[in-house]
Amino acid sequence: MLAQENILNSMYQLWVLGALDNTGELTDMGRKMSHFPMDPALAKMLISSVDTRCSAEVLTIVSMLSVPSVFYRPKERAEESDAAREKFFVPESDHLTLLHVYSQWKANGYSDAWAARHFLHPKTLRKAREVRTQLLDIMKHQKLDIIPCGNDWDIIRRTICGAYFHQAARVKGIGEFQHLRTGVPMHLHATSSLYGLGYLPDYVVYHELVLTSKEYMSIVTSVDAYWLADLGSKFYSVREQHFSDRQRLAARQQFKTESEAEMRLKEEFAQSQREKEERAKAQKSVASTPRIAGVGTPVVKRTPRRFGM
């Protein structure tokens, strides 16, 4: 029973990401995602980045998220390591902070010594580089373009939002957020680049949760409410004065009706295909059965032809 529940939860997550349609069949996005050996949300983010024209940067971010944390913090040099880490911070995004770390490491010739001086794990960075090379090969094989976005990092944040809109939270207090769908309280970790902003963004998406004494969001990026409504329309909508509760209810009812209609069409098509296969099988069986003369059937005897001299 538990295994079945896990399967249903997994299918639900794939449906949320657009990898499955309303009948449980793979979509075009799902088929593309299946080629990438990683978490589905990361695969969705990487594939979507081609359309948003920031795939070069997102490729690096996905690679950095596929390895353990590149930062290390020795107890005897905690303040020094914290200061070094803050130099890499990109306001409003831990994802972009990881991109900045990798870009600086690359600019310094992928140097282990440089990484060690800045309290970064050289071995983990090298692993991220290997992952990036492997993913780059897959993208080339799938004919997905590698497109840099330059300095327009808002495009990257929007792309991240499109893959993690189901893991979104709204600010509730100082360092405290509330999950948009479940209402579960969660907190911003002190190591996040958003922690020292001086203000907290209204909405964020996160990569994963870390449970200690509280639930802390790990790898957080601030997002716009309109991005959530646009990219996560299955869950969210922006409350406008001209958009009444009755209209929202009608929109949900329309979605339900369309889903049911799609399911019926799918079932009718499947039934039609089964009947077609059964008819073809029956016709083939009749054609291949030898005919046997029945009782009372006259048998025509033929006189053999004679050939004269």
Buried (B, 14 or more C-beta within 10 A) or exposed (E): EEEEEEEEEEEEBBBBBBBBBBBEEBBEBBEBBEEBEBBBBBBBBBBBBBEBBBBBBBBBBBBBBBBEBBBEBEEEEEEEBBEBBEEBBBEBBBBBBBBBBBEBBEEEEBBBEBBEEBBBBBEBBBBBBEBBEBBBEBBEEEEBEBBEBEEEBBBBBBBBBBBBBBBBBBBBEEBBBBBBEEEEBBBBBEBBBBBEBEEBBEBBBBBEBBEEEEBBBBBBBBBBBEBBBBBBEEEBBEEEEEEEEEEEEEEEEEEEEEEEEEBEEBEEEEEEEEEEEEEEEEEEEEEEEEEEEEEEEEEEEEEEEEEEE
